[in-house]
Structures are given as structure tokens and as C-alpha cells.
């Protein structure tokens, strides 16, 4: 059963270019991890409210940064064991540089894929 992590990063506004460049460099490293099935990094740039949803309207582009720029990293592995090894490899290589870009420590949401 595939195993997934969704990681939420809150990046300092003045560090977004550095963070994105770092993650782009880390991507080639992460792509080589055994058992990796999917990898995506998304920058939050839109919001939607219930009125928009009820009307079928598209989301609205964010116009200002309050405290941080939020990113979501999604990666999926064939097993929990391969995920654990990839985490160690990331920790040993890029972790400290990533943390220097953050307002607060990142959040991790882990679980097995249902569909």
C-alpha cells in the first residue's frame, strides 16, 4: 500500500526565491530515492470561499503576504520503509538549509493512500 507525506512549509517572504531554488536542487536528489512514486511542490497562490463554491466560480488570486508564503510538498512512496530512508537522506543533505527559510517548523501529515 503506498505511503504518503504532505508537508506544509511556511516560508519567510524574503526567502521564497532561495527556498524554491533549494527545493529545485533537492528535487533531482529526491527523484532518485528508492520507491518514490510521486513528488509535487505547490505554492499557495489562491483562495476560495463558500459563496464562490456555490456559484461555481474560480478561486481568487492572493494579493498580499501576511506572515509567510505557504508551500505544500506531496510525495508518495511504495512502502513506509522507503519513505523512512528517503527522510533520513533528506535530513542528512538539505534539511538545515530548508529550515533556515522557514518562519516555523514545518508540519507533516503522513498516511497510507486510500485511493
Buried (B, 14 or more C-beta within 10 A) or exposed (E): EBBBBBBBBBBBEEBBEBBBEBBEEBEEEBEEBEBBEEBEBEBEEEEEEEEEEEEEEEEEEBEEEEEBBBBBBBBBBBEBEBBEBBBEBBEEBBBEBBEEBBBEEBEEEEEEEEE
